[in-house]
Amino acid sequence: MIVAGILAGWATQFVEQQRSELALCSRAGILIQRAYFGNGNLTLHIFNTGDVDLSGFSARLTYTSNTTGQRYTIPQRLGGLNVSSQNIQTYIIPANNTLYEFVLQSLQCKGAQDIIYKYDIEGL
């Protein structure tokens, strides 16, 4: 009985936390408004299209090998990137000119993400 009571309390708290996160993240969104490559860096202008301030992002940079033509992906966390609701933030990340695809995703709200391809990046 004691174990059941503890589990019931934990389950209730867990469900409430999940509902709260779902409600928060349903109002989150990001858009890579502009991207350009130069001097070994990818410069991004990231627009928070949602009603939620977002902090903590991950990125996936996919490159094309010069020798084999095959693609390989490098995941990384973007430290210090915070984008307030309805604001634009500029972020610079090291990259090279074989970049094929860039994916940006909020760690806080996984559904808040955007993708750009080399054709959308000025300078590539």
N, CA, C and O atoms as a GROMACS GRO file, in nm:
protein
  496
    1MET      N    1   0.081  -0.119   0.000
    1MET     CA    2   0.000   0.000   0.000
    1MET      C    3   0.086   0.126   0.000
    1MET      O    4   0.056   0.223  -0.070
    2ILE      N    5   0.192   0.125   0.078
    2ILE     CA    6   0.279   0.242   0.085
    2ILE      C    7   0.344   0.265  -0.051
    2ILE      O    8   0.351   0.378  -0.099
    3VAL      N    9   0.394   0.155  -0.112
    3VAL     CA   10   0.458   0.165  -0.244
    3VAL      C   11   0.358   0.216  -0.347
    3VAL      O   12   0.393   0.300  -0.430
    4ALA      N   13   0.236   0.168  -0.342
    4ALA     CA   14   0.132   0.212  -0.436
    4ALA      C   15   0.103   0.361  -0.418
    4ALA      O   16   0.083   0.432  -0.517
    5GLY      N   17   0.102   0.408  -0.296
    5GLY     CA   18   0.079   0.550  -0.269
    5GLY      C   19   0.192   0.636  -0.323
    5GLY      O   20   0.168   0.743  -0.380
    6ILE      N   21   0.314   0.589  -0.304
    6ILE     CA   22   0.431   0.663  -0.355
    6ILE      C   23   0.427   0.669  -0.507
    6ILE      O   24   0.450   0.774  -0.567
    7LEU      N   25   0.397   0.554  -0.570
    7LEU     CA   26   0.390   0.549  -0.716
    7LEU      C   27   0.278   0.637  -0.769
    7LEU      O   28   0.296   0.704  -0.871
    8ALA      N   29   0.165   0.638  -0.704
    8ALA     CA   30   0.052   0.721  -0.747
    8ALA      C   31   0.088   0.869  -0.739
    8ALA      O   32   0.055   0.946  -0.829
    9GLY      N   33   0.155   0.909  -0.633
    9GLY     CA   34   0.198   1.047  -0.618
    9GLY      C   35   0.298   1.087  -0.725
    9GLY      O   36   0.290   1.195  -0.783
   10TRP      N   37   0.392   0.998  -0.750
   10TRP     CA   38   0.493   1.024  -0.853
   10TRP      C   39   0.428   1.033  -0.990
   10TRP      O   40   0.459   1.123  -1.068
   11ALA      N   41   0.338   0.940  -1.022
   11ALA     CA   42   0.272   0.938  -1.152
   11ALA      C   43   0.191   1.065  -1.175
   11ALA      O   44   0.192   1.120  -1.285
   12THR      N   45   0.122   1.112  -1.074
   12THR     CA   46   0.043   1.234  -1.086
   12THR      C   47   0.134   1.353  -1.116
   12THR      O   48   0.104   1.434  -1.204
   13GLN      N   49   0.242   1.363  -1.042
   13GLN     CA   50   0.337   1.473  -1.062
   13GLN      C   51   0.399   1.465  -1.202
   13GLN      O   52   0.416   1.567  -1.269
   14PHE      N   53   0.433   1.344  -1.246
   14PHE     CA   54   0.494   1.325  -1.379
   14PHE      C   55   0.398   1.368  -1.489
   14PHE      O   56   0.438   1.437  -1.583
   15VAL      N   57   0.271   1.328  -1.478
   15VAL     CA   58   0.171   1.363  -1.579
   15VAL      C   59   0.150   1.515  -1.584
   15VAL      O   60   0.139   1.572  -1.693
   16GLU      N   61   0.145   1.579  -1.470
   16GLU     CA   62   0.128   1.725  -1.466
   16GLU      C   63   0.246   1.795  -1.531
   16GLU      O   64   0.229   1.893  -1.603
   17GLN      N   65   0.366   1.746  -1.505
   17GLN     CA   66   0.486   1.806  -1.565
   17GLN      C   67   0.483   1.789  -1.716
   17GLN      O   68   0.517   1.882  -1.790
   18GLN      N   69   0.443   1.671  -1.764
   18GLN     CA   70   0.436   1.646  -1.908
   18GLN      C   71   0.332   1.737  -1.974
   18GLN      O   72   0.357   1.791  -2.082
   19ARG      N   73   0.218   1.755  -1.910
   19ARG     CA   74   0.114   1.844  -1.964
   19ARG      C   75   0.165   1.988  -1.973
   19ARG      O   76   0.142   2.057  -2.071
   20SER      N   77   0.234   2.030  -1.869
   20SER     CA   78   0.288   2.166  -1.866
   20SER      C   79   0.388   2.188  -1.978
   20SER      O   80   0.384   2.290  -2.047
   21GLU      N   81   0.479   2.091  -1.998
   21GLU     CA   82   0.578   2.101  -2.105
   21GLU      C   83   0.512   2.098  -2.242
   21GLU      O   84   0.554   2.172  -2.332
   22LEU      N   85   0.411   2.015  -2.259
   22LEU     CA   86   0.339   2.007  -2.386
   22LEU      C   87   0.271   2.139  -2.418
   22LEU      O   88   0.276   2.186  -2.531
   23ALA      N   89   0.206   2.198  -2.320
   23ALA     CA   90   0.139   2.326  -2.341
   23ALA      C   91   0.240   2.435  -2.376
   23ALA      O   92   0.216   2.516  -2.466
   24LEU      N   93   0.353   2.436  -2.307
   24LEU     CA   94   0.457   2.535  -2.334
   24LEU      C   95   0.514   2.517  -2.475
   24LEU      O   96   0.524   2.613  -2.551
   25CYS      N   97   0.549   2.395  -2.509
   25CYS     CA   98   0.617   2.369  -2.636
   25CYS      C   99   0.523   2.375  -2.756
   25CYS      O  100   0.570   2.388  -2.869
   26SER      N  101   0.394   2.368  -2.734
   26SER     CA  102   0.302   2.380  -2.847
   26SER      C  103   0.303   2.523  -2.902
   26SER      O  104   0.255   2.548  -3.012
   27ARG      N  105   0.356   2.616  -2.824
   27ARG     CA  106   0.364   2.756  -2.866
   27ARG      C  107   0.507   2.796  -2.905
   27ARG      O  108   0.536   2.916  -2.913
   28ALA      N  109   0.594   2.699  -2.929
   28ALA     CA  110   0.735   2.727  -2.962
   28ALA      C  111   0.762   2.702  -3.109
   28ALA      O  112   0.704   2.611  -3.169
   29GLY      N  113   0.849   2.783  -3.167
   29GLY     CA  114   0.890   2.764  -3.306
   29GLY      C  115   1.011   2.847  -3.340
   29GLY      O  116   1.031   2.955  -3.284
   30ILE      N  117   1.093   2.797  -3.432
   30ILE     CA  118   1.210   2.872  -3.478
   30ILE      C  119   1.219   2.865  -3.630
   30ILE      O  120   1.168   2.773  -3.693
   31LEU      N  121   1.284   2.966  -3.686
   31LEU     CA  122   1.303   2.974  -3.830
   31LEU      C  123   1.443   3.031  -3.855
   31LEU      O  124   1.479   3.135  -3.801
   32ILE      N  125   1.520   2.962  -3.937
   32ILE     CA  126   1.649   3.017  -3.979
   32ILE      C  127   1.617   3.114  -4.092
   32ILE      O  128   1.590   3.074  -4.205
   33GLN      N  129   1.621   3.241  -4.060
   33GLN     CA  130   1.577   3.344  -4.152
   33GLN      C  131   1.681   3.374  -4.260
   33GLN      O  132   1.646   3.405  -4.374
   34ARG      N  133   1.808   3.365  -4.223
   34ARG     CA  134   1.916   3.391  -4.317
   34ARG      C  135   2.037   3.312  -4.274
   34ARG      O  136   2.061   3.294  -4.154
   35ALA      N  137   2.114   3.263  -4.370
   35ALA     CA  138   2.238   3.192  -4.341
   35ALA      C  139   2.340   3.227  -4.448
   35ALA      O  140   2.308   3.228  -4.567
   36TYR      N  141   2.462   3.254  -4.405
   36TYR     CA  142   2.567   3.277  -4.503
   36TYR      C  143   2.699   3.221  -4.451
   36TYR      O  144   2.724   3.216  -4.331
   37PHE      N  145   2.782   3.180  -4.548
   37PHE     CA  146   2.910   3.118  -4.519
   37PHE      C  147   3.021   3.212  -4.564
   37PHE      O  148   3.016   3.271  -4.672
   38GLY      N  149   3.123   3.226  -4.479
   38GLY     CA  150   3.241   3.304  -4.513
   38GLY      C  151   3.347   3.291  -4.407
   38GLY      O  152   3.316   3.281  -4.288
   39ASN      N  153   3.472   3.291  -4.448
   39ASN     CA  154   3.586   3.284  -4.357
   39ASN      C  155   3.580   3.165  -4.262
   39ASN      O  156   3.620   3.175  -4.146
   40GLY      N  157   3.530   3.052  -4.310
   40GLY     CA  158   3.525   2.932  -4.228
   40GLY      C  159   3.415   2.929  -4.124
   40GLY      O  160   3.417   2.847  -4.032
   41ASN      N  161   3.319   3.019  -4.138
   41ASN     CA  162   3.207   3.024  -4.043
   41ASN      C  163   3.074   3.026  -4.114
   41ASN      O  164   3.060   3.077  -4.226
   42LEU      N  165   2.975   2.969  -4.047
   42LEU     CA  166   2.836   2.977  -4.090
   42LEU      C  167   2.768   3.075  -3.996
   42LEU      O  168   2.761   3.052  -3.875
   43THR      N  169   2.716   3.183  -4.051
   43THR     CA  170   2.646   3.283  -3.972
   43THR      C  171   2.496   3.266  -3.993
   43THR      O  172   2.448   3.263  -4.106
   44LEU      N  173   2.423   3.253  -3.883
   44LEU     CA  174   2.280   3.227  -3.887
   44LEU      C  175   2.203   3.341  -3.822
   44LEU      O  176   2.246   3.396  -3.720
   45HIS      N  177   2.091   3.375  -3.880
   45HIS     CA  178   1.996   3.468  -3.819
   45HIS      C  179   1.874   3.384  -3.785
   45HIS      O  180   1.800   3.340  -3.873
   46ILE      N  181   1.854   3.361  -3.656
   46ILE     CA  182   1.751   3.269  -3.607
   46ILE      C  183   1.636   3.350  -3.548
   46ILE      O  184   1.655   3.431  -3.457
   47PHE      N  185   1.517   3.326  -3.601
   47PHE     CA  186   1.396   3.397  -3.557
   47PHE      C  187   1.311   3.303  -3.474
   47PHE      O  188   1.275   3.194  -3.519
   48ASN      N  189   1.280   3.345  -3.352
   48ASN     CA  190   1.190   3.269  -3.265
   48ASN      C  191   1.047   3.309  -3.302
   48ASN      O  192   1.002   3.418  -3.267
   49THR      N  193   0.979   3.223  -3.374
   49THR     CA  194   0.845   3.252  -3.424
   49THR      C  195   0.737   3.226  -3.320
   49THR      O  196   0.620   3.257  -3.343
   50GLY      N  197   0.774   3.169  -3.207
   50GLY     CA  198   0.676   3.130  -3.107
   50GLY      C  199   0.657   3.232  -2.997
   50GLY      O  200   0.710   3.343  -3.001
   51ASP      N  201   0.578   3.191  -2.899
   51ASP     CA  202   0.547   3.276  -2.783
   51ASP      C  203   0.629   3.236  -2.660
   51ASP      O  204   0.599   3.280  -2.549
   52VAL      N  205   0.732   3.155  -2.680
   52VAL     CA  206   0.811   3.100  -2.570
   52VAL      C  207   0.958   3.137  -2.591
   52VAL      O  208   1.011   3.118  -2.700
   53ASP      N  209   1.024   3.189  -2.488
   53ASP     CA  210   1.168   3.212  -2.494
   53ASP      C  211   1.237   3.077  -2.497
   53ASP      O  212   1.202   2.986  -2.421
   54LEU      N  213   1.336   3.062  -2.586
   54LEU     CA  214   1.405   2.934  -2.600
   54LEU      C  215   1.553   2.950  -2.567
   54LEU      O  216   1.617   3.047  -2.607
   55SER      N  217   1.606   2.853  -2.494
   55SER     CA  218   1.749   2.850  -2.464
   55SER      C  219   1.795   2.706  -2.470
   55SER      O  220   1.723   2.615  -2.429
   56GLY      N  221   1.913   2.686  -2.520
   56GLY     CA  222   1.968   2.552  -2.535
   56GLY      C  223   1.928   2.492  -2.669
   56GLY      O  224   1.812   2.461  -2.692
   57PHE      N  225   2.026   2.476  -2.757
   57PHE     CA  226   2.000   2.424  -2.891
   57PHE      C  227   2.105   2.321  -2.927
   57PHE      O  228   2.217   2.322  -2.875
   58SER      N  229   2.067   2.232  -3.017
   58SER     CA  230   2.163   2.140  -3.076
   58SER      C  231   2.160   2.161  -3.226
   58SER      O  232   2.062   2.212  -3.282
   59ALA      N  233   2.268   2.122  -3.291
   59ALA     CA  234   2.278   2.136  -3.436
   59ALA      C  235   2.333   2.006  -3.494
   59ALA      O  236   2.407   1.933  -3.430
   60ARG      N  237   2.293   1.981  -3.617
   60ARG     CA  238   2.351   1.872  -3.695
   60ARG      C  239   2.401   1.933  -3.825
   60ARG      O  240   2.324   1.987  -3.904
   61LEU      N  241   2.531   1.924  -3.846
   61LEU     CA  242   2.592   1.974  -3.968
   61LEU      C  243   2.627   1.853  -4.055
   61LEU      O  244   2.703   1.766  -4.012
   62THR      N  245   2.572   1.848  -4.174
   62THR     CA  246   2.599   1.738  -4.265
   62THR      C  247   2.687   1.790  -4.377
   62THR      O  248   2.654   1.889  -4.442
   63TYR      N  249   2.798   1.723  -4.397
   63TYR     CA  250   2.895   1.761  -4.499
   63TYR      C  251   2.902   1.655  -4.608
   63TYR      O  252   2.863   1.540  -4.588
   64THR      N  253   2.952   1.695  -4.725
   64THR     CA  254   2.977   1.602  -4.834
   64THR      C  255   3.128   1.586  -4.846
   64THR      O  256   3.201   1.685  -4.855
   65SER      N  257   3.174   1.462  -4.846
   65SER     CA  258   3.317   1.435  -4.858
   65SER      C  259   3.366   1.475  -4.997
   65SER      O  260   3.304   1.441  -5.098
   66ASN      N  261   3.478   1.546  -5.001
   66ASN     CA  262   3.537   1.586  -5.129
   66ASN      C  263   3.589   1.466  -5.208
   66ASN      O  264   3.588   1.468  -5.331
   67THR      N  265   3.633   1.363  -5.139
   67THR     CA  266   3.695   1.250  -5.208
   67THR      C  267   3.594   1.144  -5.250
   67THR      O  268   3.604   1.089  -5.360
   68THR      N  269   3.498   1.113  -5.165
   68THR     CA  270   3.404   1.004  -5.196
   68THR      C  271   3.265   1.052  -5.236
   68THR      O  272   3.188   0.977  -5.295
   69GLY      N  273   3.234   1.176  -5.205
   69GLY     CA  274   3.099   1.226  -5.234
   69GLY      C  275   2.996   1.183  -5.132
   69GLY      O  276   2.880   1.224  -5.140
   70GLN      N  277   3.036   1.100  -5.036
   70GLN     CA  278   2.943   1.054  -4.933
   70GLN      C  279   2.921   1.163  -4.830
   70GLN      O  280   3.004   1.252  -4.812
   71ARG      N  281   2.808   1.154  -4.762
   71ARG     CA  282   2.775   1.254  -4.660
   71ARG      C  283   2.804   1.200  -4.520
   71ARG      O  284   2.788   1.081  -4.494
   72TYR      N  285   2.846   1.289  -4.433
   72TYR     CA  286   2.867   1.256  -4.292
   72TYR      C  287   2.816   1.370  -4.207
   72TYR      O  288   2.820   1.486  -4.248
   73THR      N  289   2.769   1.336  -4.088
   73THR     CA  290   2.704   1.433  -4.000
   73THR      C  291   2.784   1.452  -3.873
   73THR      O  292   2.836   1.357  -3.815
   74ILE      N  293   2.792   1.577  -3.829
   74ILE     CA  294   2.859   1.612  -3.703
   74ILE      C  295   2.756   1.679  -3.613
   74ILE      O  296   2.714   1.792  -3.640
   75PRO      N  297   2.714   1.610  -3.506
   75PRO     CA  298   2.620   1.674  -3.412
   75PRO      C  299   2.697   1.759  -3.311
   75PRO      O  300   2.810   1.727  -3.276
   76GLN      N  301   2.635   1.866  -3.265
   76GLN     CA  302   2.697   1.947  -3.159
   76GLN      C  303   2.593   2.031  -3.087
   76GLN      O  304   2.488   2.065  -3.142
   77ARG      N  305   2.625   2.064  -2.963
   77ARG     CA  306   2.541   2.155  -2.885
   77ARG      C  307   2.590   2.297  -2.906
   77ARG      O  308   2.710   2.324  -2.914
   78LEU      N  309   2.493   2.388  -2.916
   78LEU     CA  310   2.528   2.528  -2.936
   78LEU      C  311   2.518   2.601  -2.804
   78LEU      O  312   2.409   2.634  -2.758
   79GLY      N  313   2.631   2.625  -2.744
   79GLY     CA  314   2.634   2.692  -2.614
   79GLY      C  315   2.606   2.841  -2.627
   79GLY      O  316   2.651   2.906  -2.721
   80GLY      N  317   2.532   2.892  -2.532
   80GLY     CA  318   2.508   3.035  -2.526
   80GLY      C  319   2.405   3.090  -2.621
   80GLY      O  320   2.388   3.212  -2.630
   81LEU      N  321   2.334   3.003  -2.693
   81LEU     CA  322   2.231   3.053  -2.784
   81LEU      C  323   2.097   3.059  -2.712
   81LEU      O  324   2.043   2.957  -2.671
   82ASN      N  325   2.046   3.179  -2.696
   82ASN     CA  326   1.915   3.203  -2.635
   82ASN      C  327   1.840   3.296  -2.729
   82ASN      O  328   1.893   3.398  -2.773
   83VAL      N  329   1.715   3.260  -2.760
   83VAL     CA  330   1.636   3.340  -2.852
   83VAL      C  331   1.503   3.372  -2.785
   83VAL      O  332   1.421   3.282  -2.761
   84SER      N  333   1.482   3.499  -2.756
   84SER     CA  334   1.358   3.542  -2.693
   84SER      C  335   1.243   3.535  -2.793
   84SER      O  336   1.264   3.542  -2.914
   85SER      N  337   1.124   3.522  -2.741
   85SER     CA  338   1.003   3.515  -2.823
   85SER      C  339   0.994   3.634  -2.918
   85SER      O  340   1.011   3.749  -2.878
   86GLN      N  341   0.968   3.603  -3.045
   86GLN     CA  342   0.948   3.704  -3.150
   86GLN      C  343   1.072   3.791  -3.174
   86GLN      O  344   1.060   3.904  -3.222
   87ASN      N  345   1.190   3.739  -3.143
   87ASN     CA  346   1.315   3.811  -3.166
   87ASN      C  347   1.407   3.732  -3.257
   87ASN      O  348   1.389   3.612  -3.277
   88ILE      N  349   1.507   3.801  -3.311
   88ILE     CA  350   1.607   3.740  -3.398
   88ILE      C  351   1.741   3.742  -3.326
   88ILE      O  352   1.779   3.843  -3.267
   89GLN      N  353   1.812   3.630  -3.331
   89GLN     CA  354   1.945   3.620  -3.270
   89GLN      C  355   2.043   3.574  -3.377
   89GLN      O  356   2.012   3.485  -3.457
   90THR      N  357   2.160   3.634  -3.380
   90THR     CA  358   2.265   3.592  -3.472
   90THR      C  359   2.358   3.496  -3.400
   90THR      O  360   2.396   3.519  -3.286
   91TYR      N  361   2.394   3.388  -3.469
   91TYR     CA  362   2.484   3.289  -3.410
   91TYR      C  363   2.586   3.249  -3.517
   91TYR      O  364   2.549   3.227  -3.633
   92ILE      N  365   2.712   3.239  -3.478
   92ILE     CA  366   2.819   3.202  -3.570
   92ILE      C  367   2.876   3.068  -3.526
   92ILE      O  368   2.909   3.047  -3.410
   93ILE      N  369   2.888   2.978  -3.622
   93ILE     CA  370   2.938   2.844  -3.592
   93ILE      C  371   3.046   2.807  -3.696
   93ILE      O  372   3.026   2.832  -3.815
   94PRO      N  373   3.159   2.750  -3.652
   94PRO     CA  374   3.262   2.708  -3.748
   94PRO      C  375   3.206   2.602  -3.844
   94PRO      O  376   3.133   2.512  -3.802
   95ALA      N  377   3.240   2.615  -3.970
   95ALA     CA  378   3.195   2.520  -4.072
   95ALA      C  379   3.294   2.524  -4.188
   95ALA      O  380   3.386   2.606  -4.190
   96ASN      N  381   3.275   2.435  -4.283
   96ASN     CA  382   3.358   2.443  -4.404
   96ASN      C  383   3.270   2.442  -4.528
   96ASN      O  384   3.148   2.421  -4.519
   97ASN      N  385   3.331   2.464  -4.643
   97ASN     CA  386   3.253   2.484  -4.764
   97ASN      C  387   3.193   2.358  -4.826
   97ASN      O  388   3.134   2.364  -4.933
   98THR      N  389   3.209   2.244  -4.760
   98THR     CA  390   3.142   2.122  -4.808
   98THR      C  391   3.012   2.097  -4.731
   98THR      O  392   2.954   1.989  -4.740
   99LEU      N  393   2.967   2.197  -4.656
   99LEU     CA  394   2.841   2.185  -4.582
   99LEU      C  395   2.726   2.159  -4.678
   99LEU      O  396   2.709   2.231  -4.777
  100TYR      N  397   2.648   2.057  -4.649
  100TYR     CA  398   2.534   2.022  -4.734
  100TYR      C  399   2.402   2.060  -4.668
  100TYR      O  400   2.309   2.106  -4.734
  101GLU      N  401   2.395   2.039  -4.534
  101GLU     CA  402   2.268   2.059  -4.464
  101GLU      C  403   2.296   2.100  -4.320
  101GLU      O  404   2.394   2.056  -4.259
  102PHE      N  405   2.210   2.187  -4.267
  102PHE     CA  406   2.222   2.230  -4.128
  102PHE      C  407   2.085   2.219  -4.062
  102PHE      O  408   1.986   2.272  -4.113
  103VAL      N  409   2.081   2.149  -3.949
  103VAL     CA  410   1.956   2.133  -3.873
  103VAL      C  411   1.976   2.196  -3.736
  103VAL      O  412   2.074   2.169  -3.667
  104LEU      N  413   1.881   2.280  -3.696
  104LEU     CA  414   1.882   2.345  -3.565
  104LEU      C  415   1.760   2.298  -3.488
  104LEU      O  416   1.648   2.300  -3.541
  105GLN      N  417   1.781   2.255  -3.363
  105GLN     CA  418   1.670   2.205  -3.281
  105GLN      C  419   1.683   2.254  -3.139
  105GLN      O  420   1.792   2.253  -3.080
  106SER      N  421   1.571   2.298  -3.083
  106SER     CA  422   1.568   2.340  -2.944
  106SER      C  423   1.579   2.217  -2.855
  106SER      O  424   1.514   2.116  -2.879
  107LEU      N  425   1.662   2.225  -2.752
  107LEU     CA  426   1.670   2.116  -2.654
  107LEU      C  427   1.553   2.122  -2.558
  107LEU      O  428   1.514   2.020  -2.500
  108GLN      N  429   1.498   2.239  -2.542
  108GLN     CA  430   1.388   2.262  -2.450
  108GLN      C  431   1.256   2.213  -2.509
  108GLN      O  432   1.174   2.153  -2.439
  109CYS      N  433   1.234   2.239  -2.638
  109CYS     CA  434   1.112   2.200  -2.709
  109CYS      C  435   1.154   2.137  -2.841
  109CYS      O  436   1.178   2.208  -2.939
  110LYS      N  437   1.164   2.005  -2.846
  110LYS     CA  438   1.220   1.934  -2.961
  110LYS      C  439   1.147   1.964  -3.092
  110LYS      O  440   1.207   1.954  -3.199
  111GLY      N  441   1.020   1.999  -3.085
  111GLY     CA  442   0.944   2.030  -3.206
  111GLY      C  443   0.982   2.163  -3.268
  111GLY      O  444   0.947   2.189  -3.383
  112ALA      N  445   1.052   2.246  -3.195
  112ALA     CA  446   1.099   2.375  -3.247
  112ALA      C  447   1.232   2.349  -3.318
  112ALA      O  448   1.337   2.342  -3.255
  113GLN      N  449   1.225   2.337  -3.449
  113GLN     CA  450   1.344   2.306  -3.527
  113GLN      C  451   1.329   2.359  -3.669
  113GLN      O  452   1.219   2.387  -3.716
  114ASP      N  453   1.443   2.373  -3.736
  114ASP     CA  454   1.443   2.416  -3.875
  114ASP      C  455   1.563   2.352  -3.944
  114ASP      O  456   1.659   2.311  -3.880
  115ILE      N  457   1.554   2.345  -4.077
  115ILE     CA  458   1.660   2.285  -4.157
  115ILE      C  459   1.685   2.374  -4.278
  115ILE      O  460   1.592   2.429  -4.336
  116ILE      N  461   1.812   2.387  -4.314
  116ILE     CA  462   1.847   2.457  -4.437
  116ILE      C  463   1.946   2.371  -4.514
  116ILE      O  464   2.022   2.294  -4.455
  117TYR      N  465   1.945   2.385  -4.644
  117TYR     CA  466   2.037   2.313  -4.731
  117TYR      C  467   2.137   2.410  -4.793
  117TYR      O  468   2.118   2.532  -4.787
  118LYS      N  469   2.242   2.357  -4.851
  118LYS     CA  470   2.348   2.442  -4.905
  118LYS      C  471   2.294   2.542  -5.006
  118LYS      O  472   2.351   2.651  -5.022
  119TYR      N  473   2.187   2.509  -5.073
  119TYR     CA  474   2.128   2.598  -5.174
  119TYR      C  475   2.068   2.723  -5.109
  119TYR      O  476   2.049   2.825  -5.175
  120ASP      N  477   2.038   2.715  -4.978
  120ASP     CA  478   1.980   2.827  -4.906
  120ASP      C  479   2.084   2.912  -4.833
  120ASP      O  480   2.050   3.012  -4.771
  121ILE      N  481   2.210   2.871  -4.841
  121ILE     CA  482   2.317   2.939  -4.767
  121ILE      C  483   2.399   3.024  -4.864
  121ILE      O  484   2.461   2.972  -4.956
  122GLU      N  485   2.396   3.154  -4.841
  122GLU     CA  486   2.475   3.245  -4.924
  122GLU      C  487   2.624   3.212  -4.909
  122GLU      O  488   2.670   3.185  -4.798
  123GLY      N  489   2.697   3.214  -5.017
  123GLY     CA  490   2.840   3.191  -5.011
  123GLY      C  491   2.881   3.047  -5.031
  123GLY      O  492   3.001   3.017  -5.035
  124LEU      N  493   2.785   2.956  -5.044
  124LEU     CA  494   2.820   2.816  -5.071
  124LEU      C  495   2.787   2.780  -5.214
  124LEU      O  496   2.808   2.666  -5.256
   0.00000   0.00000   0.00000
